[in-house]
Amino acid sequence: MYERIFPVPDRLKSPNQPIKVGVLHSLTGTMSIEEVSVKDATLLAIEEINAAGGVLGRPLEAVIADGESNLKTFAEKAKQLLTQDQVEVVFGCWTSASRKAVLPILEELNGLLFYPVQYEGLEQSPNIFYTGAAPNQQIVPAVQYLLDRGFRHIYLLGSDYIFPRTANQIIKAQLVAQEAVLAGEEYISLGSREVSTAIAHILSVQPDAVFNTLNGDTNVAFFRELKQAGLSPDDLLVMSVSVAEAEVREIGADWISGHLVAWNYFQSIDTLENQKFVRAYKAKYGSDRVTSDPIASGYLGVYLWKKAVEKAQSTQVAKVKKAAKNIELVTPKGLVKLDAKTQHLWNTVRIGQIKPDGAITEIWNSKVAIAPDPFLSRYPWAAGLSQRGFRWGINAKLMSLFSALVAIAWVALALEWLTAAEIKRNITALISRVEQLSTPQDEMLQWCNAVMAAAQRSQYLLLMLLLLSIVSMAVAFFVISQITRALKGVTQTAQRLASGDLTARSTLVSGDEIGVLSNTLNTMAQQVNCLLKGLEVRSRQVEQHSSELEAAVYAAQAASRAKSTFLANMSHELRTPLNAIVGYSELLQEEVEEIIADEQLISDLQKINIAGKNLLAIVSDILDISKIEAGKMDLCLDAFDVHQLIQEVVTTLEPLILANGNRMQVDYPENMGMMTADLTKVRQILLNLLSNAAKFTEKGKIILEVMIKNQAENTGEQVTLNSTPVPQTETPWILFRVRDTGIGMSAEQLAHLFQPFVQGDDSTTRKYGGTGLGLALVKKFCEMMGGAIAVESELGQGSVFEIVLPLEVKAPPQQVTIHQAA
């Protein structure tokens, strides 16, 4: 249990001893965007009060605590403020979840909270003063404003926590009562910036307006993506109840101007008290700062507490609450009054429109302050929302049952007593009559006396039963007290656990079902606490591993850059001598053929020339792969004749094809026309595919097929790569298909066919040579030009490579994804 050392009486305190007050807000995390400004306004009020002489002649000392946008932290900080720091009052909280997290602690330790934000209602605690709007002072009139202006198809969008969900329950009941339509309902995790799904849903249902209860950073992402989706306020109006002047600045006026907000205060209110407040706030925190409803509520809450304390002449909670009833105060919001029954403010409702400069201009108000109605008791359609009237405590239920049983027992006793008394009176009368007879019968007198004795014994027995019922009532009252005390302990523990205090434990007071429940609750709390600690350890480990992975990624990127630089330098260093070797070998070959005519020497020079060219091609391939990986490979687009390209490729590869005794067949239309692409890369693609076919085929057949696929002209024509459909486009495709009757490939070989430096297997590499770079480059070049490649192959039967490229390549092209067929 918590321990709170209650302050000494005010009369015993030193006149100069400060009065400690707590300021509890999220100064970090997703909610800090709103709460820091409210904290600043609270401190401004404290500073002004101290400058004017303090409260009861004593200065105020603010003890600031950071809720960190975390419910557990809010509960812990509230406990710390009340127990360790010994504050007299707490000003703070923003979300309803944070308020409910600290509520059990306030009630247990008899703390006092001034809550400055509008909320969903359906709550009333003697330990909280609500200076923001109740639902009938913001949510209900904001919805009514939309309905009255013809917006009947409403979409509800909110953050996923208590306030938006409860507020939307109220709105849905109001829509039903007004015969309006709920267009949709979506909730987004608090602080999340992932709003694309919600916007897509809004676009699909096309509502008249959106009622927005998003909170925190999510509003920034929502309004920006909403405008990027092409939805202006004229197309789709958004009414917000958690977006004020400070949030408008964070979102950016350009993104949100034209939309509506509902509050009880705007910075633009033209009153002397508000002008004074705005000047003071800007003077302290900067001329670029703005005020808002929660900021004004946080500011005036301090002055309300001050007035109640001075009226009570004490800071004790009970006296302050009694003195605060119906007090009135002129504030930046106007004249406000603390409702004696609900501890809420009477507020004026205002609807505002956001202007391009970020200011909010009032376009409607309720004219008079609206009495708070947190349980919406004045609205017939809200009768089912609050079960307040039906939520009897277990103590009331048990005591009602006990009282009913006692009443029944006492009624029975009373009836029996009256019956016995009546019998006694009748017998007494009978005896008197018998005695008056001239010849009384002895037997009749004896019988009457016996009945009289029985009636007297019955009365004695009833007296004993009465005494027994009184004793039983005392025992029953004791048992009920034990049960209710145990249940209250379990309930308080559950509330503290729900607020995030996982160290809370329920006292075991019995071995019955309640004791089992208490023990189970303690065990569950212990297990959850253990799991959370384990999760924290895992989280730290994940963070550590993430840091290590980031370092590894950075190192890998650095190594990749170093590799690319090394390959570029080495390729340059190797190209020069290799070009010299190729060139000199050709010159020597010509001279030897003319002068010496030595066949052996000519053969050796040819081998040197071929080896140099092969090595030069390998160096070029390695450099190309390096450029692609580094993102430095560019396309050089140009128009060229497809027919001429095919002839050049076939002529170049003819000696290689004939060397293995192969036959080549080329099929393509006569009028292929022009193609716009990177000519060098298209040529290299065809050379690599045809040279591979020639290398892995002996005394077989190689077929090159080329065709144009124009889906725009031939409606319904489907372009496929090895039976896999290519996405529909308006641009014609050119399809290259290379078939061979060579050695083919297995499914395992196909799985890593296009990986750099990888060939089918070691035996293939030993027998046929190669570096495994050719097909990797082919795939990369296809993707760069917006095309795709696919392959089908069977061991011993040959392979089929198919490539599609846009007939007119755009820069940069859209990549086509094709699943490779095995």
N, C-alpha and C positions, 0 to 999 in steps of 0.2 A: 504493500500500500504506500501511497505517497504521504509524505509528512510536510506539513506547512506550518511554519512558525508564524502565528498570527501577530500582526503589529501591535505594539503597545498603544494604549488609548492616546488620542490626539493631544489631550491636555498635558500628558507627561513628556511630549516630544519637545525638543529644542526648537525655538522659532526659526532658527537659521538652518535647521536640518532639511536637506532637499527631500522632496516627494518623488520617489522613483515611479516612472511610468514606462511600460513596455511598448515597443514599436516592433511588431512582428510582420514582416513582409518578405516576399521572394526577391532577393537582391541579385540572385543568379538563377540560371535556368530559363525555360521557355516563358514563364510568367513574369520575368523581370521587366519585360518590355512595358508592362502596365504598372507593376507594383512599385518600382523605384520612385516614380513620380508621386504616388500617394504617400510614400514614406517621406519624401521631401516636403510635401504640404503639411504633414503632421509635425515635422520638426520646425517648420516655419511658424505654426501656431504656438508651439511650445516656446520658441524664441520670443515671439511677440508678448506672450503672457508673462514671461520672466522679465522682459523689459518694462512691463507695466506693474511690476511688484509681485508677481507670482500668484499662488493660490493660498489663501489663508496666511498671507505674509511669508510664505515659504517658496523658494524656487523649485521648478520642476527639473528633474534629471532624467533624460531619455536613455533607456537601456535598449539598444537596437539588436535585433536577432534576425538572422537570415533563414527563411523557410526553405530556400533552395528549390522551390517548385516541387517539393516532395512531401507527401502527406505524413510520412513517418517523422520527417524532420520537423514539420510544423508541430506535431504532438510533443516531441521531445523538447523543442524550444519553449513551448507554452508551459510545460512542466518546470523547465529551468527558470523561466521568468517569475513564476509564482512561488516556487519553493526556495531557490537559491538566491535570486536577485531581489525577492520580496517586493515586487512592484505592486502598486495599489490598483492599477487598471492596465489593460492591454488595448492598444489601438492597432488593428491590422486584419490580415487575411484578405484574400481576393476570391478564389474559387469557392464554390459551395462545399467541395470536397475538403478543402483545407479548414473551412469553418466547422464542418462536422467532425473533423479529426481532432480539433481542440475542444469541442463542446463537452465530452465526458470529463475532461480534465478540469474545465472551468466549473462544472457542476459539482464535482467531487471536492475541489479545493476552494469552492466559493469565490472564484475569480470573476472578473467583469471584463467583457469585451465590447468595444465599439467597432462594429462591422460596417465598412464604408461603401459597399458595392451592392448594386441591384442583385436580386436573387429570385429563386423560383417559388418562394413562399412555402406554405404547408408546414411551417415550423414556427415555434414560439418558445423561447427559453428565457427564464428570469435572469439568466446570467449574460444575456446579450442585448445590446441596444443596436437596432438596425437603422442606420442613417441613410442607406441606399433605398431604392424603390422596391416595394412589394409588387407581386405580379399584377395587381389591379392598378398600379401606378406606372406601368411601363409596357409589359407584354400584352395584356388584354387591350388597352387602348391603341397600341401600335397595330395589332391585327385588325381591330375595328376600323382604323384609319384606312387600311388597304381595302377592306371589304366595302366600305362606304364609297370608295372611288372606283369600284368596278373590278378590282383584282380578286377574282373568285377562285382561281386555280393556283393554289399556294404550294410551293415546295419548301420543305423544312430541312435545313442543313445546320449541323452543330458539331461541336467537339464531343468526344465520347467520355462524358463524365456527368455528374449529378445534375447541374443546372440546365444544360441543353435538353437532356432526356426528360426531366420533369417539366420544364417549360413547354416542350413539344407535346406532352400529354395534355397540358392545359389548352394549348392552341388547337389540338385535334378535337377536343370537346367543344371548343368555341366554334370551329368550322362546321361541325355537325349541327350545332344549334342554329347557325346562320345559313344552313343549306349550301355551304361552300364546298369546294372539292380539295382533297389532299392529293396533290400531284405526285408526291414522292417524299421519302425521308431517308437521310443519309447521315452517318456519323463518322468522324475522322479522329484518329488518335490525337490526344492533346499534344501540340507541338509539332505534329507531322506536317511536312510540306508536300506530301503526295496527295494532290487534289484532282488529278486527271480523271480518275474513275468517277468522282462526283460530278465533275463538269460534263463528262460524256453522258451521264445519266440525265442531267438537266437538259442537255441538248436533245436527248431522245424524247423526253416527255413534254418539252416545250411549255412550261408553266407560265402564268401571268406574272408572278413575282416569286422571289426567294425570301423566306424569313430566316435570317442568319444569326445563329447563336454560337458561331465559331469563336474561339478565344486564343490568345497568344500568337505565335509566329505563323500559324496556319492562315490567318487572315491575309498576311502579306502575299503568300503564294496563291491564295484563292482569287483575290481581286486582280492580280497581275495576269494569271492564266485565263481568267474570265474575259478580260479585255483582249488578250491575244487570240482567244477563240472567236473574236468578232462580235461579242455581245456588249452593246452599250446600254446605259440606263433606259434609253428609249426602246430598246429591244427587250430587255429583261431588267426590271427594277429589283434592287436588293434592299430590304429593310433590316438593319443590324441593330442589336441591342447590347453588343459588347465592343463596339468600335466608337471611340470618342476622338477628341482632337489629337491626343498623343499618338493614337494608333494610326490616324490619317497621315501624320507626318512620317511614321515608320513605313507605311504602305506606299506612300507617294501620292500626292493629290491627283496627278495625271491619270493614275490607274483607277481611282475610286470616285472622282468628281461626278456629281449628278445623282448618286445613290442617297438613300435616306437612313437616318438613325433616330432612335427614340431614347430620350433621357429626361431627367428633371432639371438639368442645368446645361447651359452652353457658355463658352467663354464670351460670346457676343451679347449676353444679357446686359441691357443698358440700365444699370442701377448704380448708385454711389457706392454701396457696399461691395458690389462685384468689381467695379473699377478699382477700388482701393486694394482688393485682394489680388487682382491680376497684376497691378503695378508692383505690389510687394513681392509676389512670386517671381516675376521676371527680374526684378532688381536683385533678388538673392541668387537666382539660378541661371540667369542669362536671358537676354531679350528674345532669343530664339525659342525659348520654352513656351509651352502652351498649357492652359488649364483644361480640366474636363470634369464631368460629373463625379467620378470616384475621387478625384483630387479635391474638389470642393467638399465632398462628404467627409473625407479624411481630415480636412482642415476644420470644418465646423464641429466634428465630433469631439475634438479637444475642448472647444469652447462650451459645448453642451455639458461635458463632464465638469468643467470648471464652475459653471453656474450652479449645477446640482450640488457640488461639494460646498460651495459658499452658502447655499441655501441650507444645507444640512449642518454646516460648520463642522464637518468631519469627512474623512476619506474612507470611512468604513463602508463596505459594500452595501449592507442592509440599509443604512441611513441614506446613502447616495441614491439607491433605487427608489426609496420612498420620496425623497425630495425631488427626483427627476420627473415625477408624474405631472404631465400637462404643462411643463415649463415651455416658454416660448422664447425665441431668439431671432434677431435679424441677422441673416447670413448672406453669403454670395448667392444662394439659391432664392433668397427672398425671406419672408417671415415663415419660420417653421415652428412646429409644435410637436413635442414628444407625446405620443398617445399613451395615456395612463394604463390602458388595458393590454395593449400589444407590445409596447416599447419600440414601436416603429414611428417614423416621422410622417407627418402630413406633408405631401409633396404635390407640386404642380407638374402635370405631364406636358412634355414638349416634344414635337416632331421637328427635326431639322434636316436640311439638305446640304450636302457637301459641295463646296464651291471649288473652282479650279485653283484658287490660291490656298486651299487647305482649310479655310474657315468653314464653320458650320452655321448656316443661317436658319433661324427659327421660321417655320412656315405654318405652324399650328400649335396652340396650347389649350389647356383645359380651362383657362381663365381663373379658376379658383383651385386652392389646394385640395387634393383628394384624400379623404380619410383612408388610412391603411386597412387592408382586408386580406391578411396573409393567407387565410384559409378559404377565400373567395365565397364566404357565406352568403353574400348578397346576390350571387349569380346562380339561378336554379340549375343551369346546365353543368355547374361544377360540383353538384352534390356528391357524385360518385368518386371524385378525385381524392378527397381526404377522408380517411377513416377515423378522424380524430374523435368523433362522437361514439365510436364503437370500440375504441381501444381502451378497454378497462384493464387496469393492472391486475396481476394475479392476486394481489392482496385484496383489492376491492371485490373480486369474484369470490374468493374464499370467505371473506367477511360477510358478503351478501348471503352465501349459502348457509353459513353459520347462524346468521341472524334469522333466516327463514326457519331453520330447524328449531332454534330456541323459541321462536314465536309459536310454532306448531305445538311444541311440547308444553309451553305455558298455557296456551289456549286449551289443550286437553286437560291439563291440571285444573284450570279454572272451571271447566265444565264439570269435571268430576267433583270438585269441591262444592259447586253450586248444587249438583245432584244430591250429594250426601247431606248438605244442609237442608234441602227441601224434604228429603226423607225424614231427617231428624225432626223437622217442624211438624210434619204430618203425624209421626208417631207420638210426639209430645201431645198433640191435640187429641189423638185417639186415646191415649192413656187418661187424659183429663176427662174425656167423655165417659170412659169405662168406669172411672172412679166415682162419677156422679150418678151412675146407675144404682138402683136400690139393691139389686142382687148381682154384684160384679162377679165375673167368673175368674177364678184364680188362674186357670190355664191361659186365658186371654191376657191377663196382666203379665204373666211370666213371658208369654210370647212377645208382647210389646217391649218389655224390658230387654229381652234378648236382641230384638231388632235395633233398639236404641244403642245398645252396646256395640253392635256391628257397625252402625253408622258412625259412632265415635271412633272405633278402630280404623274405619275407612278414612276419616279425617286425619287421624294421626299418621296413617300410611301416606296420605297425600302430602302431609307436611314433610315427612322423611324424603319423599320423592322430590319435593321442591328443593330441599337442602342438597340432595344428590345432584339435581340438575344444575344448581349453582356451582357445585364443585366441578361437575363435568364441563360446565361452561368455562371455568377458569383453566381446566386442563386443555380443552379444545383451543382456547385462545392462545395458550402457550405453544401448542403444537403448530397452529397456524402462523404464529409469529416466527417460529423456527423455520417453517417452510418458506415463508416470504423473505426472511432474512437470507436464507441460503440462495433463493432464486435471485434476490437483489444482488448478492455478491457475484453470482455467475453472470448476471446481466451486465454489471459494471465491468467485469473482466472482459466479457465479449466486446463491449464498446471500446475499451482501451486497446484490445487486440485489433479491432477494426480500424482504429485511428492510427495504427502503425506501431504501437508500443508492444513489441513481441516479448518483452520481459515481464509482462503482467501475468500474474498467477491467481487462481481462485482458491480461497481458503476451504479446505475439506472439513465440513462441519457435521457430516453424517455418512453412514454407510449405505443409505438407500439409493433410489434411482437418481436423486439430485446429486448425491455424492459421486455416483458413477459418472453422471454428466459433467460434474466439476472436474473430476480426475481426467476424463477423456479430453475435456477442453484444455487442461493443463498439458497433457501429453501431446495433443495436436499443436499447441503453441510452441512447445519445446522442439517438436519435429520440424515445424515450419521455420523456426529460428535457426535450427541447425542447417536446414536446407539453404536458407538465405545466406548464412555464413559460408557454406560450401560454394554457393553461387558467386558470392563476392570473391572468394579465392579463385574460382574458375575464371571470373571476369578479369581479375588481375593477371592471371596466367594468359588469358586470351589477349589482353592488352600488351603483355610482354611479347607474346608470340607475334602479334601484329606488328609491333615495333621491329622485331627481328626480321619478319617477312618484308617490311618496308625497306629495311637496310639491305636485305638480300636482293629485293627488286631493284633498288638503287644500284647495288653492286653489279647485278646482271645487266642493267641498262648501261652502266659505265663500261662493263666488259664488252657489251655489244657495240657500243660506240668505238671502243678501242680496237675491237676486231675489224669493224668497218674501215676505220682509219688505216689499220695495218694492211688490210687487204687492198685498199686503194693505193697505198704507197708501194706495196709489194708488186701489185699488178703493173704499176707504172715502171718499177725497176725491172720487172721480168719482160715486159712487152718490148722494150728497146733492144736488149740482146737477142730475143727470140725473132723479132722482125729482121734483125741483122743476119741471124743464122739462116732464116728462110730465104732472104734476098741473096746472100752470098752462095748458098747451096744451089739456087737456080742459076746464078751467073756461072758458077763452076761447072754445073751440069752442061750448060750451053757450050762453054769453052772445051770441055772434055769431048763432047760429041763432035765438035768441029776439028779439033787438033789431034787428040789421042785416039778417040773412038774405042776406049777401053770399056767393054760391057760391064765388067765387075765394078769398076770405079763409078760408072754411071748409076748402077744399081744401088751402090752405097750412098751416093749423093741423093738419090731419090728417097731412100729411107730416111736420111737426115732431114730432107725437106718435109716429108710427110709427118715425121715425129715433131718437128718444129711447129707445123701448122696445127697438129692435134693439141700440143701443149699450149699454143696460143689460144685455141678455142676454149680449152679448159679454164685458162686464166680469165678469159672474157666472161665465161659462164659464172665463175666464182665472183667476179666483180659485179655482174648483173644481180646475182642473188643478194650480195651485200648491199647494193643500192636499194633493192626492193625492201629488204628488212629495215633499212635505215630511213625509209620513206623519201629517198632522194631520186627515185626513178621517175622520170617525166615522160609524157607522151608527146610525140612529134606528129601531129595529125596533118595528113595531106591526102589529096585525091589521086587515085592511081587506077590503072586498067587491070581488072582481075584476070582477064585472059592472058595478058602479057606476064603477070606475076606467076601464073601457073606454068607457063612455058619455060620461064627462067628457072623455076624450082626443079622441074622435070629434067631439064638439060643438065643442071648442076649435079643431080643425083644419079643420072643415067649410068656413069661408070661403076658406082657403088652397087647399083641394082644388078647390073650385069655380072659383077664380080662373083656373086653367089649363085649365078645361073637362074635368076628370077625373071619373071615377065611382069611388065607394068601396064595397067589399063587406066586411062583417064576419061572420066565421063563428066561433061558439063555442057550447059546450053551454049550455043554459038554466040549469042549477044548477052554476055554477062554484065556489061556496062561498067560503071565506075564505082569504086568503094572509097569511102573516106575513113582512114584509120592510120595507125602508125605502120607504115610500109615495112620498116625493118623488123618490127616485132611479128607482124603477120608472116613475113617470109621465114623468120626463124622458127615460128610455130610449125609451119609446113615442113621445113627442112628437118626439124627434130623428129617429127612423127614419121616421115617417110624414111629417114635414115635408120630409125629404130626398126621399122618394118623390114627394111632391107637387111639389117644386121642380124635379126633373129629369124629370118626366113631363108631356106636353102631350096633352090629348084622349085620355087613355089610361085604364087601369084600375089601381086600387090595392086590394089584398086584404090584410086583417088576419085571420090565423087564430090561434086560441088553443085549446090542448088540455092536458089533464092526463094525465101518464104515470106510472102507479103500478106499478113493477116488482115490488113485494112482493105485490100482489093478482093481477097478471097475470103469472104465472110464465113466463119465456121471452121476455117482451116486451123488445125492445132499443130504447132511446132513441138516436136518431141526430141529428146536426147536419149537414145537407147530406151524408148518407150516411156520416158518420163516427161510429162508436159512442161514446156517452157512458159513462163508468165506471159499473158496477153499484152501486147504493146502496139502502138500505131506505127512504130518504126519497122521496116522490113529487116529480116534476119538473113544472113548468109551462112549456110551450113556446109562444113567440110567433114567428109567421112573417109577415114583411111582404114581399109580392110587388108588383112594379110592371112596367109595360111601357115604361119610360123609356129614356134614352139608353144605359144599361149602362156597363160598364167593361172595360178590357183587363187582361191578366195583369200588365203592368207597373204599372198603376194599383192593382191589388189588392195588390201587394207592399208598398206603403207606405200603405195605406188608413187604418190606425188610428193613424198617427203624428200627434202634435199639430202644428197649424199647417200640415198638408199636405193638399192636395186632389189630385184626379186629375191635372190639369195646369193650366198657366197659362190656356189658353183657357177651360176650365171655370170657373175663378175669375173671369175677366173677364166671362163671359156670365151666370153664375148667382149670383156673389157668394159670400159665406161666408168663414169664418176657418179651417176645417179642424179645429175643436175638438170638434164635436158627436160624431163617431164615436169619437174618442179617449176622450171622457168616457163614452160608452156602454160601451166595452170595459172601462174602469177600474171603472165601477160594477158591471158584471156580475161581474168578478173579485172585487170586494170582498164581494159577496153569495154567492160560491161557485158562480157560474154561468159560462157561456161563450157566445161569439158566433162565428158562422161566416157566410160569404157566398159565393154563387155569382153570377157575372155574365157577360154576353156583350154586346159592343158592338152597339148598335142593337136589342137584344132585351129589355133590362131586367135587373133584379137581384132576388135573393132573399136577405133577411137572416133568419137564424134565431137565436133566443136561448133558452137553457134556464136557469131559475132554480129553486132549491129552493122547494117550496111553503111550507116552513117554514125560513127562513134562521136559521142559528145564528151566534153571535158568539164567536170569529172563525170564519168558514166555511173549509172546505177548498177550495182553488182547483182547478178542473177545467181540465185542459189539453186543448185540441182543436186539431188541425192544420187550418188554413184550407183549404178546397177552392177551387180556381180555376175 
